[in-house]
Amino acid sequence: MKYDKIKEAVFLTRPNRFIAKVRVGGETQTAHVKNTGRCRELLQEGAVVYLEDHEDNRKTRKTAYSLIAVEKRSETAEAGRRIVNIDSHAPNRVVGEGLADGSIRLPGLCTPYNRIKPETTYGASRFDFYVEDASGKKAFIEVKGVTLEEEGTARFPDAPTERGVKHVKELCGALDHGFAAYILFVIQMKGVSVLEPNDTTHPAFGEALREANAKGVVVLAYDCRVTPATVEIDEPVRVEL
């Protein structure tokens, strides 16, 4: 996944979850934040951030920029920093690319996949992807983007998510009707060794995830190669429940 025009800026404040004040070229500007999560450990005053420039589309937008990535200083990251993509639309896009080119492997399914359909309704549920393999096996995938990292461990969620609990339970329902079911965590950075549910922030999500896994929902995690202008699925990451 590639962004068209990127500008480097400095983060100043976040008046609300939708916008941020940033300094671009010596001027203070308002940028749309493409992530409604807390991101408190990332969006700190003085942090280097990367903006998608929408100057060519100002007639249809309230802001000229979207904040899509942050430099996070870390002793364990290469060269003392890692770039974290915080665009909440990116995980589904990179998963779609990874399923299409075979870089994402779903245990129990054969590649290449015969059918990949995003945003698929099943009963009262709507899953991020529906997949069929050459043998006719059918599966649903729910994708979760991860931006929270603590000392090399990625955690989800960074804020309570009743919607996330609902998605996990809906996957169990699909499993009961003969579908394979997957939860795929997209860690929007490199430099992590394991993913864990964030039981401190939302214990109900961790409990639902462990129950779903015990029933047969497959829990996967992949990290990403991230630059200021690109994000791509990279390698599987160990999941500890």
N, C-alpha and C positions, 0 to 999 in steps of 0.2 A: 504494500500500500504506500502510495507516494502523495505528498501534498505539493500543490503547485508553487506557491510563493510563501517563503518563510522569512520572518524577521526575528532577530534576537532582541530581547528586551529585559528589563529588570522589574520584578514583581514588587508592588508597593502595598496594596491592601485589597481585601475582598469584601466589599460592602454587603453583598448577599451571595447566595450560592450560584447565581447566574452570571455575575459580572465581576471583573477585577480591574483595579487601577494599575497601570503599568507605565514605565518610562521608556519611550521609544525615541531614539535620536534626540534626547534632551527634552522631550515634551511628554507631559502626562496624557495618556490616552485611556479610553475605556475598552476593554476586551470582553467578549463573550467567553465564559468558562464552559468548555465542552464536557463537564463532569459535575454532577450535582452532589457527589460525595463530599466528605469533609476535607480530605487531602491536607490536613493541618500540618503534617510533618513535611510536606512538600512546598506548599504555598506560604513561605515565610518571607518577611520583608527583606529585600536585597537579593533574593534568589534569581538566578538567571533563568529566564523562561523563553519559550519559542512560540511565536504567533503565526497563524495562517493569515495572510494578507488578503482581504476581500475588497480592496479599493475599487476593483473593476465592477463590483456588484453592489455598490453603495445604495442604489435606488431601491433595492429589495431588502436591505439590512439596516438594523439600528446601529450596529457597530462596524468599524472597519476591520477589526481583527477578531480572531478566535484563539484562545490560549490552548495549545495542544500538547505541550511538553515542558518538563521542568528539569533542571540540573540539580541532582541531589548529591551533596557532598557526603563521602563515606570512606572510611579507612580501608574497607575491604573491597571497594570497587576499583577497577582498573584506573590508574592515574588519579586516584583519590576522588572520583566522581562517577556517577552513572546518570544517564538521561532516562527519564521516566515519561512515557507517553501517557497522558491522562484523558485522551479523547474517548468518551464512552461509546462512540460509534465504531471505533477502530477494531475492538475484539471480534465482532461479527464479520467485519470485512476481511480480516486476516484469516479467520477460520474458514470462510468461504473459499479464499484462495488456497489455503492449506488442504482442504478437502479435495478441491479440483486438481491440484498437482500431486496429490498423494503424500505430501509431507506430514499430514496428520493421519495417524493410524488408529483405527478404532478396533480394539480387541474383540474378536468374534465376528468381524466383518471382513470381507475380501476387497482388496483394491485392484483396479480402479473402481470407483463407485458408479453404478449405472445411472443413478438419479440423485441429485442434490437440490433440494428445494428449500429456500429460506422462508422464514415467517409463515409456518404452516399451522393451520387450525386443526385440532383434533378434539371433537366433542366441545366442551366448554373451555378447553385449553388452547393456548397458542405457543408453540415451541419455536426456538430460533432456527432449527434446521430439521428437515426430514431427509433421510438417506436410505437408499436401497442399494444392495450390492448385487453382483452377478448371479448369486445363488437365489435371489429373491428375498433375502432377509431384510426386514424393514426396521428402521430405528429412528428415534427422536433424540435430538441433542439440545441441551440448554447451555448457553454460553454465559460465563461470568468474567468480567474484566477485573483484574487485580492491580491496584497501585500501592497498596500498603506493604512496606517491607521493614523488618526490624532485625538487624544483625544477621542478615542473610536468609531470614525466614519470611516468606510471603504469607500474608493472612487476608482472609476474606470473611465477612465484610468489614469496611472501615466505619460503618454506621449501621444501626439496626435496620433490617430489611424484611418486613413481613411479606413483601412481594417475592423475595428470594425463597422464603420458607414455602410459600404457595407453589412456586415452580418445582421445588424438590418433591413435594407431595404429588403434584400432577404427573411427574415422571413415573412415580410408583404406580399410579393408575394405568398409565400406558403399558408398563411392564406386565401388569395383571392381565392385559388383553393381548399378549403375545408379541409385543414390540420389544426390541432391544432399547435400552435407555442409557444415555450418557450425560454427565455434567462435565463440561470442559472449562477449566479455569485458564484464562489467558493472562499470564503475568506480563505486564506491559513494560518490561525491563529485562536486563541481564543481571547476573551476579547473585542469584538466589539458589539455594540448594534444596529447599523443601517448601511445600505449601501446607498450611494448617488452617482449619476453621478458626475464626477469631471468637473463641468462647467467652472471652472477657467482655467484648462489645455486644455480642448477640448470642447467648448460649442456646436459644431455641433453634437457630440456624444450624449450629454444629450438631445438635441432637438430631434434627431432621436429616442432615446429611449422612450421619452415621447409620441411622435407621434405614435410609434408602440404599446405602451401600450394602448393608446386611441382606436386603431383599433382592439385590442383583443389579441395582443401578451402578454403572461403572463410573468412577470418579477419576478424571484425568487432569493433568496440568501441563502446560507448555509455557516456556519463556519466549521472549521476543528479542530480535535484534532491532535496536532503536537508534536512529539518528535524528537530528532536528527535523528532517524532511521525510523520513521513512519509518515504517514499522513492519516487521515480517515475523511470522511464526518461526521459531528456531528449534529448540530441543525439549524433549519431555523432562518434567521435573517431578521428583518423588513427592507423593502425597501421604501425609500422616494424619489419620483421623483419630 
